[in-house]
């Protein structure tokens, strides 16, 4: 594994991720899905093992499952029929993928855009991990996901994909930073607010829900839109974002210069 050579400093593209899988640096409980490797990231999948926990935690110098024993309320088996993860609760789910990173590689995880759009807060955990979502160089061990639905309860199964992993070699140069605003000129409806009392969202049932059951359309009043604290909104950006084929980008979730609130869940843009 230490013989792996990244093509150059930067975010690893799909072909390098596939090389890592073939070399055994990334393994899985079950065969990888044909579309699991994205242009510059790897989708991660839930296993059948989960725990309802009292609160979020970092393992520190211990293994994740050792810490789970201190905070677990009960264990959950995720079946093919699906299990509902209730909004307002915190869960830890072991992922199917496992890492044995070669020297010179680190990794970082982020929610998938589909996860963020239904207001599900997810963060990656590793054994002896000192921070969420970051995987240290040379890490050899299992991966876990903290899952905290905020607005809707969700139905998940083994194989459900809630987050994705990027792998990085070296210290690539940082490129342009730009701000992205919201579009309030797009027509009569300028956005949507999540309904607090709605049904369960089946995350594997694509196009299987009526959006009106989950979203309330918003219009401007006096030329402005007032956002209430604690509510979840979806608004369109004021301009398009285009990522060159040889670059990757990430959205900052919180920018204190515009307010102390989370403005984005899904932080990765693929080339």
N, C-alpha and C positions, 0 to 999 in steps of 0.2 A: 504494500500500500504506500509506503514512503517513496516509492519510485514514480508515483504519479506526477506528471509535469503539466501544469496548467499552460494553455497556449500563451498567455500574457497576463499581466496584472489586470484584475477587473472582475466583473460578474461572469460566472461560467455560463456559456450558452448550452443549448439542449444537447449538442453532440458530446460535450465534456461531461454533462450529467449522466448521459447514457454510458459513457466510458467508466465512470465511477460505479454505476450499477453493475456493469459487467465484471468489474474488478472486485466486487464485494465490499466496497466502501459504503454503499447504501444497500441494505437488505430489507426484506419485508416478510411478514407472516404468510402472505398470499402472493401469487404472481402479480407483477405490476400491471396496471391497466394500460391499454395501448395509447391513451391520450393523457396519461398522468404527467409526462414530461412536457412542460410548456417551453416557449422559446428561450426563457432565461430563468426558469424556476421549476420546482417539483411540487406537485400537489401532494399533500399528506392526507392519510385516510384514518378514520376512527377504527379502533378494534372493537371487540365485544366486551371489554373490561372498563368499567367506570365506577366512580364514587361520588356520592353527594357529600360535600364538605361544608363546614361551618363558615369558612372564610378563605379568601385567597392567601397564598403563602409562597415564599421562595425556600428551596431546600437547604440553602447554605452549604455546609460541609457534609450534608447527609444525602442519602438517596431519596428520590421523590416518594417512593412507596413507604419508606420509613417515616417520613413526615406525614403522609396520608393517615397513617395509623393514629396520629395524635389529633387529627381534626376531622376524620371521617364520621359522618352520621350513619350512612349505610352504603353497602356495595350494590351496584346495579349491573345486571347482565344485559347488554345490548343485543337484541335478537334480530333476525332477518325481517320479522314483522314490524320492527321499529319500537323505539322507546321515546316517550315524551320527556323532554327536559324543560322544566317549568321556568317561566320568566321570574326574575327576582331571586333565583337560586344559583349557587355556584357548584360546578361539577369539575372533576378531573377525569379525563379519559386517556387511557394509553393509546398511542398511535400504532398502526401496523408497521411503520417504517422504523428502522434502527440505523444508527450511523457508526462508522469507524473511520473518522476523517484522517486522511494522510497529512503529513507535515506540510505547512504552508497554506492550508485551507481553513477558513472559518465559515460560519453559516448564520443566516438571520431569517426569521420567519415573520409572516405578516398575515392578517386575515385575507381570505379571498373576497373579491368585490361582492359576490353574491351573499356572503356572510354579513358583510357590513351593511348591505342594503336592507336587511331585516333586523338590524340593531342587535346582533349577537356579538358580544365582546369575547374574543379568544386570545390567549397568550400561550406561547410554547414554554415548556419546562424541561430541563435536563437534570440529571443527577449532579449534585454538587454545584448547580448553577447559581451564579451570583446575580443574574439579571434575567428578566423575562425576554423571550424571543431570540436571544443571542446564544450561539453554540460555539464553544471555545475550540481553538486549534487542537487537533489530536483527540477530540472527544470520541469515546468509544462506549456506547450505551444506548438505552432505549430513549424514546421521546414521548412526552405527555402533553396534553392540551388542557388548559383551563378554559371552560366554557361557561359563560354567564349570559343567558338571554335577558335582554333588557325590556323590550316592548312586547314581543310575541313569544309564546311558548312554541317549541320546535319539535318536530319528529325526526329522529336520526336513526341510522342503521349502521352495521359494520360496513365500512367502505365509504361512508359519507365524507365529503371533503369540505372542511371548514377553513383550512389555512394552507399556506404554501411556503416553500423553503427556497431561499437563494443561497448560493455558495460563492464565496469570494476568495480570490487569490491575490496576495500582495497588497499594495496600498495604491490603488488607482487614483488618478487625479480627479478632483471634484470639478464638475463642469458648471454650466449656467444654472442659476437659481431664478425662478420667476414666480410671481404671485398669480393666483387664479381667483377671480371673483365669481359672484353668482348672477344669473340672468333673471332680471325682474321685468323684462320687456318682451317676453316670448308669447304673449297672448293673454286671454282671460284667466287661464289657470297658470300660476307661476311656480307651483310646488305642491307637495303633499305632506300631510302629517299622519303619523302612524296612529291607528285607533287603539286605545288602551284596552278595550274589551272586545277582543276578536278571537277567532278560532286558532287552531294549531296550524303552523306552517310546516308542511312536509317538504324538507329541503331536497329530497330526491325526486319530487314530482314536478318536473319542469312544465311551466304553462298549465298547471293543474289547479290554479286558484283564481278566483275573481278578485282583481285588485280592489274593487269597491268595498269588499268585505274587510279589508285591512288598511285602506288608505282614505283619508279625507282630503279632497282637493282644496287648494288655497287660492284666494284671489287677493289682489291689493286693496288696501283701504287707505284713502288719502295719499295714494301713490307710494305706499310703503308696506312692508311686511313685518309685523311684530312677532318675534319668536319667544315663546314662553319657556321658562326654565324647566328642565326635566322632561320636555317633550322631544320626540324624534322626528326630524324633517328630512325630506329629500328635495334638493333644489338642483337645477341644471347649472353648469358653469357658463360664464359669460362668453367664453371663447373655447375653441377646440384645442386639444393637446395632441401633438404629434411627436413620437419618439423615433429618432433615426435608428436604422437597423443595427448599427454598431454601438448603441448606447442603451442604458437602462436608467430608469428614474424612480424616485420615491416621493410620495406625498407626506409632508409633515402633518401629524395628526393634531398637534396643538401648537398654536403660534400666539404667545402672550401679547404680541404687538397688536393683535386684532381682538383679543378676548381670551379669557381663561376657560375655554370650553373645547371639547373635542370636535373638530370640524371634518374629520375623515377617518374611516375605519380601514379601508383597503389601500395600503400604501404603495404597492408595487405597480409600476407600469412596465409591461414587456416591450421589447423592441418591436 
